[in-house]
Amino acid sequence: MHDSSPINCHCCQLTQKALYCPACLREGITLHKELLQNLQTRLSTIRQHSQKLLTAAEKETTHQAGRGLNAWRELRSDVASCEARCHQIKMDIAQRQAAISACRKRIAENNLRDRRESLSMLKSKPSPALSLRASIKQVHSQQQVITSRIIHARRVLVREAVNVFGVRQRSSGDWEIAGIPLPDPEFFRVYPSSSINAALSHVIHLVSLITTYLSVSLPFVPMPPPPFYHPHQLLVSFALLSFSIAYLAWSQDVPGIGIRGDVNDNDDVGVLFDEESKIPQGQSVSAKSSATETALISPASILRLIHAIAQSPTLGHRSHDPGGARTLKHLGFGLDVSKLVSTILRAEELQWDVKTDAEEGDDILSEGWDLLDSGAP
């Protein structure tokens, strides 16, 4: 017996009656297994494909690797991150460019302001020509100050040297140096030769100091005597020394230097005038000078000339070397050295009535004059 109510088959899930045939059952079970196996295979294939898409574990071909979904997501994430960094870099570059532009603008404004200030300063300053004139004027002023100091130092040195050597005039009218009198050359024979020799040595020493202080070069410089002697060697040397001292006095603007001949029928007669002052100069070498010639200074009065040099108001102004107010020129001194030498020798002859002829042989000054000649300048 069986129940005739319909039921569902557990195999085919069809509504069947209670009874099934065996063949149907076998066929149904076999078909069910095949379908189930096919379904499981498809599920496995889909699962593997999904896993491949997610992990990219499998390869589609031997030459090209497949990318999974996660790889694409990571790639898109990296691209987005790079784009964000690029955007940030672009923003930084834009900010830097803006800062550079602002800095350039500020530098340009500062340069323009500095140029304007420099231009205004240059316009406010005096011109280069005025600055040069001011500098030249300042240098001239400093040079004048230095020149005045040099002149003052020369005056002090010369006057101190003259005072130290004791150049002064005695109450009798004669001049002395270091307490030793030095007469006119025509009266040398009445003094001891040692006294004249000492006085001339002091004079030469003093003159060398004065010329050094004043930076003046003399026309004739004292030299050692030659090995032979002449009776008139002393007077000729003294005449050259007198000429040098007269030139030194003329260089310091001492007026009234010259000679006046006082001997009749002589070629040396006449008055020598200074070429600058145009006044008669000199006093007679002889003791017989007229009263009108006492205001003039004879070149043979060397101590008087030295004293006049020390008292000159323009002492130290003129020199051969730089440093004075005026540069001394060699031209302008009008004293004739040959006339001075002949005048001194002629005065000696007239004073003592001696002859200069060498053949007479009696022109001897006095005892001991050979020593004086050996030390003459």
C-alpha positions as CSV (number, residue, x, y, z in Angstrom):
1,M,0.0,0.0,0.0
2,H,1.1,3.4,-0.6
3,D,0.0,7.0,0.0
4,S,-1.3,8.6,-3.1
5,S,-0.6,12.2,-2.0
6,P,2.1,13.9,-4.1
7,I,5.5,14.5,-2.6
8,N,8.7,16.1,-3.8
9,C,11.5,13.9,-4.9
10,H,14.7,14.5,-2.9
11,C,16.7,13.9,-6.1
12,C,15.0,15.7,-8.9
13,Q,12.9,18.0,-6.6
14,L,9.9,17.2,-8.8
15,T,6.6,16.5,-7.4
16,Q,6.2,12.9,-7.8
17,K,4.0,10.3,-6.5
18,A,5.2,8.2,-3.7
19,L,6.8,5.6,-5.9
20,Y,9.7,6.1,-8.3
21,C,11.1,3.8,-10.8
22,P,14.7,2.7,-10.4
23,A,15.9,3.9,-13.8
24,C,14.6,7.3,-13.1
25,L,16.2,7.4,-9.8
26,R,19.6,6.4,-11.3
27,E,19.4,8.8,-14.2
28,G,18.3,11.6,-11.8
29,I,21.0,10.9,-9.4
30,T,23.7,10.8,-12.2
31,L,22.4,14.0,-13.7
32,H,22.3,15.7,-10.3
33,K,25.9,14.7,-9.7
34,E,27.0,16.0,-13.1
35,L,25.2,19.3,-12.5
36,L,26.7,19.6,-9.1
37,Q,30.2,18.9,-10.3
38,N,29.8,21.3,-13.2
39,L,28.6,24.0,-10.8
40,Q,31.5,23.4,-8.4
41,T,33.9,23.6,-11.3
42,R,32.4,26.9,-12.4
43,L,32.4,28.2,-8.9
44,S,36.1,27.2,-8.6
45,T,36.8,28.9,-11.9
46,I,35.0,32.1,-10.9
47,R,36.8,32.0,-7.5
48,Q,40.2,31.6,-9.2
49,H,39.4,34.4,-11.6
50,S,38.3,36.7,-8.8
51,Q,41.4,35.8,-6.9
52,K,43.5,36.6,-10.0
53,L,41.8,39.9,-10.4
54,L,42.4,40.8,-6.8
55,T,45.9,39.5,-6.4
56,A,47.2,39.1,-10.0
57,A,48.7,35.9,-9.0
58,E,48.3,34.2,-12.4
59,K,49.6,35.2,-15.8
60,E,47.5,35.7,-18.8
61,T,50.4,35.2,-21.2
62,T,54.1,34.3,-20.9
63,H,55.3,37.8,-22.0
64,Q,52.8,40.1,-20.2
65,A,52.0,40.1,-16.5
66,G,48.5,40.9,-15.6
67,R,47.7,43.6,-13.0
68,G,45.3,42.9,-10.3
69,L,42.7,45.3,-9.0
70,N,44.7,46.0,-5.9
71,A,47.7,46.8,-8.2
72,W,45.6,49.2,-10.2
73,R,44.4,50.8,-7.0
74,E,47.9,51.2,-5.7
75,L,49.0,52.6,-9.1
76,R,46.2,55.1,-9.1
77,S,47.0,55.9,-5.5
78,D,50.7,56.5,-6.4
79,V,49.6,58.6,-9.4
80,A,47.3,60.7,-7.2
81,S,50.1,61.1,-4.6
82,C,52.6,62.1,-7.4
83,E,50.1,64.6,-8.8
84,A,49.6,66.0,-5.3
85,R,53.3,66.4,-4.8
86,C,53.6,68.0,-8.3
87,H,50.9,70.4,-7.4
88,Q,52.6,71.2,-4.1
89,I,55.9,71.7,-6.0
90,K,54.2,73.9,-8.5
91,M,52.8,76.0,-5.7
92,D,56.3,76.2,-4.0
93,I,57.8,77.2,-7.3
94,A,55.1,79.8,-7.8
95,Q,55.8,81.1,-4.3
96,R,59.6,81.2,-4.9
97,Q,59.1,83.0,-8.2
98,A,56.9,85.5,-6.4
99,A,59.5,86.0,-3.7
100,I,62.3,86.3,-6.3
101,S,60.3,88.9,-8.2
102,A,59.6,90.8,-5.0
103,C,63.3,90.6,-4.1
104,R,64.4,91.8,-7.6
105,K,61.9,94.6,-7.4
106,R,63.2,95.6,-4.0
107,I,66.9,95.4,-5.1
108,A,66.0,97.5,-8.2
109,E,64.3,100.1,-6.0
110,N,67.3,100.1,-3.6
111,N,69.7,100.5,-6.5
112,L,67.6,103.3,-8.0
113,R,67.5,105.0,-4.6
114,D,71.2,104.6,-4.1
115,R,71.9,106.0,-7.5
116,R,69.6,109.0,-6.9
117,E,71.3,109.6,-3.5
118,S,74.8,109.4,-5.1
119,L,73.7,111.7,-7.9
120,S,72.3,114.2,-5.4
121,M,75.5,113.9,-3.3
122,L,77.6,114.5,-6.4
123,K,75.5,117.5,-7.4
124,S,75.7,118.9,-3.9
125,K,79.6,118.5,-3.8
126,P,81.8,121.0,-5.6
127,S,83.2,120.3,-9.0
128,P,86.5,118.4,-9.3
129,A,88.2,121.6,-10.5
130,L,87.2,123.4,-7.3
131,S,88.3,120.4,-5.2
132,L,91.7,120.4,-7.1
133,R,92.1,124.2,-6.5
134,A,91.3,123.7,-2.8
135,S,93.8,120.9,-2.6
136,I,96.4,123.0,-4.3
137,K,95.7,125.9,-2.1
138,Q,96.0,123.7,1.0
139,V,99.3,122.3,-0.2
140,H,100.6,125.8,-0.9
141,S,99.6,126.8,2.6
142,Q,101.3,123.8,4.1
143,Q,104.4,124.5,2.0
144,Q,104.4,128.1,3.2
145,V,104.3,126.9,6.8
146,I,107.1,124.5,6.3
147,T,109.1,127.2,4.4
148,S,108.7,129.6,7.3
149,R,109.8,126.9,9.8
150,I,112.9,126.2,7.6
151,I,113.7,129.9,7.4
152,H,113.3,130.3,11.1
153,A,115.6,127.3,11.8
154,R,118.2,128.7,9.4
155,R,118.1,132.1,11.1
156,V,118.5,130.5,14.5
157,L,121.3,128.2,13.5
158,V,123.3,131.0,11.6
159,R,122.9,133.5,14.4
160,E,123.8,131.0,17.1
161,A,126.9,129.9,15.1
162,V,128.0,133.6,14.7
163,N,127.5,134.1,18.5
164,V,129.4,131.0,19.4
165,F,132.4,132.0,17.2
166,G,132.3,135.4,18.8
167,V,132.2,137.6,15.7
168,R,132.0,141.1,17.0
169,Q,133.4,144.6,16.5
170,R,135.9,146.0,19.0
171,S,135.7,149.5,20.4
172,S,138.7,150.4,18.2
173,G,136.6,149.5,15.1
174,D,138.5,146.2,14.3
175,W,136.6,143.0,14.0
176,E,137.5,139.8,15.9
177,I,136.5,136.1,15.8
178,A,136.9,133.9,18.9
179,G,138.8,136.8,20.5
180,I,141.3,136.9,17.6
181,P,141.4,140.1,15.6
182,L,141.3,139.9,11.8
183,P,142.6,143.2,10.2
184,D,142.3,144.3,6.6
185,P,144.6,142.3,4.3
186,E,147.1,145.1,3.8
187,F,147.8,145.1,7.5
188,F,148.4,141.3,7.8
189,R,152.2,141.8,8.1
190,V,151.8,143.7,11.3
191,Y,150.2,140.8,13.1
192,P,151.7,137.4,14.0
193,S,151.2,134.8,11.3
194,S,149.8,132.4,13.9
195,S,147.1,134.9,14.9
196,I,146.1,135.5,11.3
197,N,146.2,131.8,10.5
198,A,143.9,131.0,13.5
199,A,141.5,133.7,12.6
200,L,141.2,132.6,9.0
201,S,140.8,129.0,10.2
202,H,137.8,130.0,12.4
203,V,136.4,132.0,9.5
204,I,136.6,129.1,7.1
205,H,135.0,126.8,9.7
206,L,132.2,129.3,10.4
207,V,131.6,129.9,6.7
208,S,131.3,126.2,6.1
209,L,128.7,125.9,8.8
210,I,126.7,128.9,7.5
211,T,126.7,127.6,3.9
212,T,125.5,124.2,5.2
213,Y,122.7,125.8,7.2
214,L,121.6,128.1,4.4
215,S,122.1,125.5,1.6
216,V,124.2,127.9,-0.4
217,S,127.1,126.8,-2.7
218,L,130.1,129.2,-2.7
219,P,131.9,130.1,-5.9
220,F,135.3,129.1,-4.4
221,V,135.7,126.4,-1.8
222,P,138.7,126.3,0.5
223,M,141.1,123.6,-0.6
224,P,144.5,122.3,0.8
225,P,147.4,124.4,-0.5
226,P,149.6,123.1,-3.3
227,P,153.2,121.8,-2.6
228,F,154.8,125.0,-3.8
229,Y,154.3,128.5,-2.3
230,H,154.2,132.0,-3.8
231,P,154.7,135.2,-1.9
232,H,151.2,136.4,-2.8
233,Q,149.4,133.1,-2.3
234,L,147.9,134.2,1.0
235,L,146.5,137.4,-0.4
236,V,145.1,135.7,-3.5
237,S,143.5,133.0,-1.3
238,F,142.1,135.6,1.0
239,A,140.7,137.5,-2.0
240,L,138.9,134.3,-3.2
241,L,137.6,133.7,0.3
242,S,136.4,137.3,0.5
243,F,134.7,136.9,-2.9
244,S,132.9,133.8,-1.6
245,I,131.8,135.5,1.6
246,A,130.6,138.5,-0.4
247,Y,128.6,136.2,-2.6
248,L,127.1,134.6,0.5
249,A,126.2,138.0,1.9
250,W,124.7,139.0,-1.5
251,S,122.6,135.9,-1.5
252,Q,121.0,136.9,1.8
253,D,120.2,140.4,0.5
254,V,123.0,142.2,2.4
255,P,123.1,145.7,0.7
256,G,126.2,147.8,-0.1
257,I,128.8,145.1,-1.1
258,G,131.5,146.2,-3.5
259,I,134.9,147.9,-4.0
260,R,135.8,151.5,-4.9
261,G,139.2,152.2,-6.3
262,D,141.0,155.0,-4.6
263,V,144.3,154.9,-6.5
264,N,144.9,157.3,-9.3
265,D,146.1,156.2,-12.8
266,N,144.9,152.7,-12.1
267,D,142.7,150.4,-14.2
268,D,140.9,149.3,-11.1
269,V,139.5,152.7,-10.3
270,G,135.7,152.8,-10.2
271,V,132.6,151.9,-8.2
272,L,131.0,148.5,-8.6
273,F,127.2,148.5,-8.4
274,D,124.9,145.7,-7.3
275,E,122.9,144.6,-10.3
276,E,119.7,144.2,-8.3
277,S,119.6,147.2,-6.0
278,K,121.5,149.6,-8.4
279,I,123.3,151.2,-5.5
280,P,127.0,151.6,-5.1
281,Q,128.6,148.9,-3.0
282,G,131.6,148.5,-0.9
283,Q,134.2,150.2,1.1
284,S,137.8,150.8,0.2
285,V,140.1,147.9,1.0
286,S,142.7,150.5,2.0
287,A,142.6,152.3,5.3
288,K,142.5,155.6,3.3
289,S,138.8,155.2,2.4
290,S,136.8,158.4,2.2
291,A,134.2,159.3,4.8
292,T,131.4,159.0,2.2
293,E,132.3,155.3,1.6
294,T,132.0,154.2,5.3
295,A,128.4,153.2,4.8
296,L,129.5,150.6,2.2
297,I,130.9,147.2,3.1
298,S,134.2,146.1,1.6
299,P,134.4,142.5,0.4
300,A,137.7,142.3,2.3
301,S,135.9,142.9,5.6
302,I,134.8,139.3,5.9
303,L,133.9,139.4,9.6
304,R,131.7,142.5,9.0
305,L,130.0,140.7,6.1
306,I,129.4,137.6,8.3
307,H,127.9,139.9,11.0
308,A,125.7,141.6,8.3
309,I,124.6,138.2,7.1
310,A,123.4,137.2,10.6
311,Q,121.6,140.5,11.0
312,S,119.9,140.4,7.5
313,P,116.1,140.6,7.7
314,T,115.8,138.2,4.8
315,L,118.3,135.6,6.2
316,G,117.4,132.1,5.1
317,H,114.9,133.2,2.4
318,R,117.2,132.4,-0.6
319,S,119.1,129.1,-1.1
320,H,120.2,126.9,-3.9
321,D,118.4,123.9,-2.6
322,P,114.6,123.8,-2.1
323,G,113.2,124.9,1.2
324,G,113.5,128.7,1.0
325,A,111.1,131.3,-0.1
326,R,113.1,131.9,-3.3
327,T,115.5,129.8,-5.3
328,L,118.9,131.4,-5.5
329,K,120.3,131.9,-9.0
330,H,124.0,132.1,-9.8
331,L,123.5,135.1,-12.1
332,G,123.1,138.6,-10.7
333,F,126.2,139.0,-8.5
334,G,128.1,141.8,-10.1
335,L,131.4,141.7,-8.1
336,D,134.4,141.0,-10.4
337,V,136.7,138.5,-8.8
338,S,139.8,139.5,-10.8
339,K,139.2,143.1,-9.8
340,L,138.9,142.1,-6.2
341,V,142.2,140.1,-6.3
342,S,144.1,142.9,-8.1
343,T,142.7,145.5,-5.7
344,I,143.9,143.6,-2.6
345,L,147.3,143.0,-4.1
346,R,147.6,146.6,-5.2
347,A,146.6,147.8,-1.7
348,E,149.4,145.7,-0.2
349,E,151.9,147.1,-2.7
350,L,150.9,150.7,-2.0
351,Q,150.7,150.2,1.8
352,W,154.2,148.8,2.1
353,D,155.8,150.1,-1.1
354,V,156.7,146.6,-2.4
355,K,156.8,145.2,-5.9
356,T,155.2,142.0,-7.2
357,D,157.8,141.3,-9.8
358,A,159.2,137.8,-9.1
359,E,162.7,138.7,-10.3
360,E,163.2,141.3,-7.5
361,G,162.9,138.5,-4.8
362,D,162.4,140.9,-1.9
363,D,158.6,140.5,-1.6
364,I,158.6,138.8,1.8
365,L,155.8,139.7,4.2
366,S,157.3,138.9,7.5
367,E,158.8,136.2,9.6
368,G,156.7,133.0,9.8
369,W,154.5,133.7,6.7
370,D,155.5,130.4,5.2
371,L,153.4,128.7,7.9
372,L,150.6,131.0,7.1
373,D,150.8,130.3,3.4
374,S,150.7,126.5,4.1
375,G,147.4,126.9,5.9
376,A,145.8,129.5,3.6
377,P,142.5,128.6,1.9
